[in-house]
Amino acid sequence: MARVSSGLAYPDRFYAAADYAGFGGSPNSSAKGVSSKFSNDAALLLYALYQQATVGPCNIPKPRGWSPVEQSKWTSWSGLGNMASTEAMRLFVKILEEEDPGWYSRASHFVSEPMVDVEMHHNPKVEPVAENGHTKSTLAENDYLSETQDKDVLSEGLGVVNIYDQWVAPPVSGTLPKARYEHGAAVIDDKMYVFGGNHNGRYLNDLQVLDLRNWTWAKVNIQLGNEGPITSCAGHSLIPWGGNKLLSVAGHAKDPPETLQDNSQCLAFIITVKEFDLQTCTWSTLKTCGKPPVSRGGQSVTLVGSILVIFGGQDAKRSHLNDLHILDLESMTWDEMDTLGVPPSPRSDHAAAVHAERYLLIFGGGSHATCFNDLHVFDLQTMEWSRPIQQGEIPSPRAGHASVTIGENWFIVGGGDNKSGVSETVVLNMSTLVWSVVTSVQRGAPLASEGSSLVLSSFSGEDILVSFGGYNGRYNNEVNILKPSHKSTLQSKLMGTSVPDSIAAVQNATNATRDVESELETDQEGKIREIIMDNADSEPMELQSVRGQLAAEQSRCFKLEVDVAEFRQKLQMLDTLQKELELLRRQKAASEQAALNAKQRQNGGGGGVWGWLAGTPPTQNVNDS
């Protein structure tokens, strides 16, 4: 048995939050005192969510008076549409936690969180709820992978993981980090570093490290520099850089340290980049030039060579963004991209990856009440957005998911869809744009969470995915690992038959690679193993040549797929224009005919013998009568 903190359950947690915020727990509350605690934007959003949760959708007519306050309140409430009451409750608490992370401990009615006896390795009942427009599910009891499966997977203590395409929990030791979500994670030298995050509405600033060779946790002893302690934050991105440094980019903070800048006479917080030196164990703020983006959280930050590509997120006013910026890490210069094409709609908590060092892929994410499963591609050379056609088992809408790439394969784990946590682990072949499902976990498991982290490492010479933390009704600090098989990384290539000839060529090259690998390994007691891509120096020249041809074909096929999508969009536009042109021609012909008939009537209908021959009866002169 284990003892875990269950926290104040919904709807009690919502009513406690509403009472603390000044709504008095009454649906007819006028929210006196709310504006004194929060900004106008936050107060209006809290009012709207409270009304939606306690009354339901806004059915009252728009105020006819000139009171700007009443007009704003009505607009905020009606803008929530038919949002479910449970979702409004979750969003209300979420907003309050961001505005006042310590509200729960300061609430006047605060009581100690009850402790619940939980049977380990037990399959729980899950009640779906919604939070932050995305998540997920509330655990009635704790949920872990089965002990039997763990024993089957792990041998000789910290031995080799001998099962593929299944999530397993390694036997970690040391002091476990505080449970959290919306943290950052990165791997340097077989060590996973975890920084910051959100726990029970409180932002964190600790730096934890997990040694991936012996699965031991430890807290990094941070030395104070000239800037003092680093600000607590959540929703940031953690990027490994230079072999011994970590970069923390953007993120939400209660008291943002970002420098204010003058932007059209409006002061706004901007993104800062913090650097942690693993040798000196100190944090510092990097100086940048150019035009930095506005401060935000839930953005994507993708490292392409020596450039960081930042897309989307949610700013301090909770407005969702779809702007694109780059930061050159060599010159530390910001630049906002002027793009072509139609960009993704504003969103946060999406996933991003780069393919062939040229194409930035954006998948999913969410706004205040909507989750997405669309796929967008940005060409870093032509600076143009496109939306290619997805194939295979297209994932359901989700936000707050985590992702990592292995070669041309993009693995995505977790996230939420307004109803529950997403249990499937999926993979996208970025050359063929075909999705496939790798595995699934039980509903309510820690892996079916929002705001978890996912990193790539290696174990016994093979790639592994490492997942940590997340939120699915409770805050998690579990570690799970998955070793993708050769089958899972090639499955999306082999699915479907309606693929272009160029992609078929890629498949042929892939099959040739597999044949060469099989021939090389048949003397290894018949055991088929995957030859690691990075070990190119020891590969036969023939295999290296095949891999080079494969990489070239993959890049060319991906470009063709993007071009096909663009041509289809242009053809659809052309068809629409042709229809509009035909309609204008008909209208013009009708107008000309009407004008001709009117002219004939003015001229007496043409009269005489010529009018009679044309079939127009002569008109009678009124003077004749």
C-alpha positions, 0 to 999 in steps of 0.5 A: 500500500502507498499513501498519496495526496488526493487534494480537494476534489471537484466541484469543491475545489472550484467553489473554494477557488470561486470563494477565494477569488471573491465570487462568494460561491453564489451564481448571482455574485457580482464579483465584488473585490475581484477586480482588486485582486486581478487585472481587468482581463483576468477578472473578466475571464474569471467572471465568464467562467464562473457564470458558465460553470454555475449558470450555463451558456449565456442566454441573456440578451446583450445589455442595451445600456452604455455601461462598458463594464456590463458590455465587457462582462456579457461579451466574455460570457457569451464568447464561451459558447456551449462550453461544458460546466466541468470544463469551465470549472477546470479553466477557472481554477487554472486561471486562478492558479496562474494569477495567484499560485499560492491561493490554495494554501491561503484560502480561508477555508483551507483544510489538510489534503486527505490521504488516500490508501492506494493499492499499487499496480491496480487498474483504476476507474477513471472519470473524465474531466476537463482542464485548461481546455485540454485535459483529461481524466481524474484518477479514482485510484493510482495507476501503474504498469503491472508488476508482472510486465515490469518483471518481464521487461527488466532483468538483472536489476538494471539490465537491458530492456528486452521488450520493444514498443511497450512503456515500462517503468525502470527501477529508479532510486534516489530522492524523487522530484516533486510531481509536476507538469509543464516543466522542461527536460533535456538530455546531456551526457546520458543525464536527463535534466528537469527544470521548473514546472507547475505543482498544485498551481505553484511554479517551480525553479528547481533543477533535477537530474536523472542518471540514465545509466543507473536510474538515480535521481539527484537535485542539482546544487545551484550556485547563486550568481550575480542575478540571484535565484532564478525565477520560478516558471512553467510552460517554458522550453529546455534546450541542450546547447554547446555540450555543457549548457541548458537554455531555458526559453520563455515560459509563464512566471508569476513575477516575470523578470523580462525587460520591458520594451516600448512597443507603440507606446505600450509596455510589454514583457518579452521573452528572455533566454536563461543559460545554465552552465553545468560546470559552474552550476550557475544560471545567467540571463543571455543578452540578445539584440534585435526584436524579441518576441512578446513573453509567452508560455506553451510555445514550441522551441525547435533547434535547427543547427544553431538557430532556435525557431519559436512558434505560437504559445499563449501570452501574459494576457492569455491570447493565443499566438501564431507568430514565428520568430528565430534566435541565432544562437551565434549572434544572439539576434532575434528576427521575426519571420515574414512568412507566405501561405496560411499559417496555423491558427493561434494555439499553444501546447502543440508539438513541433519537429524539424525534418531534413534540417529544412521543414518545421512541422507543427501538430495539434495544440489548443486554444481556450476551448478547442483542440486540434489535430491538423498538421502544418509544414513551414519551409525554412528556405522559402518561408512558406506555410503549407498544410499537406494531407495526412495519411494512415491512423491520423491521431485525434485532436489533442494539446499538451502532448510531448514529442521527440524525433528519431531520424525521420520518425516523429513520436508523440505521447500523451496530451488531452482532448477536452474529455480525457487523456490520450492513451496512444503513442503514435509515430509520424513518418515525416517523409511519407506523412503516414501516421501509425500507432506504436502502443497504448496504455491504460486509460488514466495512466501517467503517460496519458497526461498533459504537460509531460516531457519526452526525451531521447536517450540510449540504453545498451546501444539502442534508442529509448524514449524517456517520459517524465511527469504530467497531469491527468487529474493528479500531478505525476513524477513517474519515469517510463521508457519505451524502446522503439522497434525496427518494425515501429519505425518502418511501419508507417512507410509500409502502410497504404498503397496510394503513395506517389512513385517517389515514395515507393522508391523510398520504400524500395531503398528502405527494403534494400537497407533492411536486406543488407542489414539482414545479410550482415547479421545472419551470423549473429545466431539468427538474431535480427538487430537494428544497426544504429544510424549514428555508427556510420564509420563502421558500416560497409560502403554499400550500406552507407551508399544506400543510406545516402540515397535513402536520405536524398529520396526522403527529402525529395519526396517530402518536398514533392508532398508539400508541392502537391498540397500547394497545387491542390490548394491553387486548383481549388482556388482556380475552380472557385474563381472560374465559377465566380467568373462564369456568374459574372459573365451571366450577370453581365449578359443579363444586364446587357439584355435588359439595357437593350430591351429598355433602349428598344422601348425608348425608341418605340420598340423599333417600329415600322416594317423592320420592327414587325420583321423582328417580331416587335409589335408597333406601339400606338402613338398616344396622339393618335387617340 
